[in-house]
Amino acid sequence: MKISDGFDARRLRPKEHRNWRAWLILTLAALLTLAGVALLLTGASSLIGHPAALGDLNANPTAAVLVLIAGLLVSWLGIWLWRRSRRRMRAPFGLNMAPHLMKKRD
């Protein structure tokens, strides 16, 4: 099949738009993850036996376990938000053609 002179394949795909909100969400997710890791390390170091370095924050083991669990939850939330935002940013834009006109894949 001969391609006509006026054909431009770039017209089939929409232009990508810069999404500053997605980058803001990625930054927030990274900060959440870092805060969660910091809480996790704080709780773990308190449980290992160095609470004097942390002051009165983790003087008892119950508070250290709570800080450790909070660190796990916050870091999990940050990673989940990061992955969700990256997946949404990397989602392919569909072609501006009808699906039945595209090549069939076996």
C-alpha positions in Angstrom: 0.0 0.0 0.0 1.4 3.4 -1.0 1.5 6.1 1.6 0.2 9.3 0.3 2.2 12.5 0.4 -0.1 14.3 2.9 0.2 11.5 5.5 1.9 12.3 8.8 2.0 9.7 11.5 2.5 12.2 14.3 -1.0 13.5 13.8 -2.4 10.1 15.0 -1.1 10.5 18.5 -2.2 13.4 20.7 0.5 15.7 22.0 1.6 15.0 25.5 0.8 17.8 27.9 3.0 18.7 30.8 1.2 17.8 34.0 2.7 19.8 36.9 0.1 18.2 39.3 1.5 14.8 38.6 5.0 16.0 39.4 3.7 17.6 42.6 2.1 14.3 43.6 5.4 12.5 42.8 7.3 14.9 45.1 4.7 14.4 47.9 5.0 10.7 47.5 8.8 10.8 47.7 8.6 12.9 50.8 6.1 10.6 52.4 8.3 7.6 51.7 11.4 9.4 53.2 9.4 10.4 56.3 8.2 6.8 56.6 11.7 5.4 56.4 12.9 7.9 59.0 10.1 6.9 61.3 10.9 3.2 60.6 14.6 3.7 61.5 13.7 5.7 64.6 11.4 3.0 65.9 13.9 0.2 65.0 16.8 2.0 66.7 14.7 2.5 69.8 13.8 -1.2 69.9 17.4 -2.2 69.4 18.4 -0.4 72.5 19.5 3.2 71.7 16.6 5.3 73.0 19.0 7.7 74.7 20.0 9.2 71.4 16.4 9.9 70.6 15.5 11.6 73.8 12.0 11.1 75.4 10.4 10.3 72.0 10.8 6.6 72.3 11.6 6.0 76.0 9.4 2.9 76.2 9.1 -0.2 73.9 5.4 0.3 73.3 5.9 3.8 71.8 8.8 2.4 69.8 6.6 -0.3 68.3 4.0 2.3 67.5 6.5 4.5 65.8 7.8 1.5 63.8 4.3 0.6 62.7 3.6 4.2 61.8 6.8 4.3 59.8 5.8 1.2 57.9 2.4 2.5 57.1 3.6 5.9 56.0 6.4 4.5 53.8 3.8 2.0 52.3 1.5 4.9 51.5 4.3 6.9 49.9 5.4 3.9 47.7 1.8 3.2 46.7 1.1 6.8 45.8 4.4 6.9 43.8 3.6 3.8 41.8 0.1 4.9 41.1 1.2 8.3 39.9 4.0 6.9 37.8 1.6 4.4 36.2 -0.9 7.2 35.4 1.9 9.4 33.9 3.2 6.5 31.8 -0.2 5.4 30.5 -0.1 5.4 26.8 -2.2 7.8 24.9 -4.5 6.1 22.5 -4.4 6.6 18.8 -6.9 8.8 17.2 -7.9 6.0 14.9 -10.7 3.5 15.2 -9.4 0.3 16.9 -10.6 -1.9 14.1 -8.3 -0.1 11.7 -5.2 -1.0 13.6 -3.1 -4.1 13.0 -4.3 -7.3 14.6 -1.9 -9.0 17.0 -1.9 -12.8 17.3 
